[in-house]
Amino acid sequence: MTGEPALVRRLGTSDAVVIGLGSMIGAGVFSVFATAAAAAGAGLLVGLVIAAVVAYCNATASAQLAAQYPASGGTYVYGRERLGAWPGFLAGWGFVIGKTASCAAMALTFAAYAVPPSWQRPVAVAAVLTLAAVNYFGVTRTARLTRVAVAVVLLALAVAVAAGLLGGHPDPGRLVGGPGSAGVYGVLQSAGLLFFAFAGYARIATMGEEVRDPERTIPRAIVLALGIAVVVYAVVAVTALLTLGPGRLAGSSAPLVDVVAGAGGSWAAPVVRVGGAAAALGALLALIAGIGRTTLAMAREGDLPRWLAAVHPRFRVPHRAEVVLAVVVSALVLTLDLRGAIGFSSFGVLFYYLVANVAAFTQGPGRRRFPRWLQVLGAMGCVLLAVTLPWQAVAVGTGVFVLGIAYRGLRLTASRRRAAIG
C-alpha cells in the first residue's frame, strides 16, 4: 500500500480505556442478566466469575500481542503473524461478520429505548449513519463522543443501583436458587452469555495504529478497562438479584427498569432508559471503529477487496470500509430484527479469542509479559464456553465460518488462475 495515507497515533491511555469501556459497558448491561438468570438462576454470579476469569486470560493475551504488533486489525494480524494466513483470516472473518450483525442489533436496541415502535427502524438507521459520520471525521471525535456515552451510562447505572438498594427491599436470600441454578451446564451457559459483556477490550487492540506509545498504552488500557467493567457488572448483577430475585430477573425484558420500578423509583426509570439508549450508542460507535480497522487490515492482505484498505488523506480513517459498513448495517436494520438472533456473533468472538490465546502462547521470552498458563487457561475457557452456547448459536456460527472458508478458497483459486494466465 505504498503511497497510501496512514493512520495517525492520536489516542492516549485515557482515550483507549474509554473506548474499551464504551464497548464493554454497552447495552448488554441493561438486558444480559435476564438471559443469564434464565440459564443459571442465582448461579449467574458464578458464571460472571468464570466469564471474568476467561476474559482476563484473553485480555492478557491481547495485551501481550498488541505490544509486539501495534497495528490495526487486532487478532486478525496476530493470527497471521504467529500462526499463518488461515487462522488469521478466520479470526478476522468471524469478527467482521459477527460484529456487523451486532451493529444492527445495537442500533435497534437504541431505537427501542428512544422512540415508539413505529419510528424504530428509521431512527436506528439515522443512528448508524450519524455515528458512521462521527467515525469518518476522525478517531479523536470518536473518543470524545464515547466519553459522553460512558458518563451517561455510568450515571444511569449508579441511579439504578442506588434506587434498588435503598428502596427496593433487598433480600440476601435471593442470592441463591432460581431457574436452572442446580446445573453446571446452566452456569457455564450463563458464563458464555456474560462473557460477551467483556469482549469490548478487543476494540483497543484493533485500533493499535492510532494509539500513542502502543507498547505501554495498549496493555495498560486493556487491563484497566476490563477491571472497571468487571466491578460495574458485579455490582449491577448483585443489585438485580437482591431486589428482583432470580425468578423475576429471568422473566424481565428490562431488568434495570424493573429494579427501579420495584423500588418505587418511577422517577428513575427515564434515567435508566436514557442510559440504555446511550449504552447502545456507545457500543455501536466502538463497533463501527473496530470493524472498520479490522476490515482495513484484511483488505491490505487481500482477504477482503483491496479497495477497502483506503485511508482518508485528511481524516486518516479507513473511510471506504466505514461507509460500506454503514450501508450494510442500515440495510440489515431495515429488513431484519437481529436483537435476539445474533448468537453466531458470540461463537465468532470466542473463536477470535481462541486464536489470540494460541498466538500469544507462541511468543518467546523476550516478548512475554504474562505466564503461558494464562493463555492455556484462556484457550480452554474459550472452547468450553463455545460448546455450551445454545446449539442454534453453534450451528449458525459454524455455518458462518464454513462460508468464510469457501470465500477465501475461491479467492485463492481465482488468484492462482490469474497468475498462471499472466
Secondary structure, 3 states (H helix, E strand, C coil): CCCCCCCCCCECHHHHHHHHHHHHCCHHHHCHHHHHHHHHHHHHHHHHHHHHHHHHHHHHHHHHHHHHCCCECCHHHHHHHHCCHHHHHHHHHHHHHHHHHHHHHHHHHHHHHHCCHHHHHHHHHHHHHHHHHHHHCCHHHHHHHHHHHHHHHHHHHHHHHHHHHHHCCCCHHHHCCCCCCCCHHHHHHHHHHHHCCCHHHHHHHHEHHHECCHHHHHHHHHHHHHHHHHHHHHHHHHHHHHHHHHHHHHCCCCHHHHHHHHCCCCCCHHHHHHHHHHHHHHHHHHHHHHHHHHHHHHHHCCCCCHHHHCCCCCCCCCHHHHHHHHHHHHHHHHHCCCCCCCHHHHHHHHHHHHHHHHHHHCCCHHHCCCCHHHHHHHHHHHHHHHHCCCHHHHHHHHHHHHHHHHHHHHHHHHHHHHHHHC
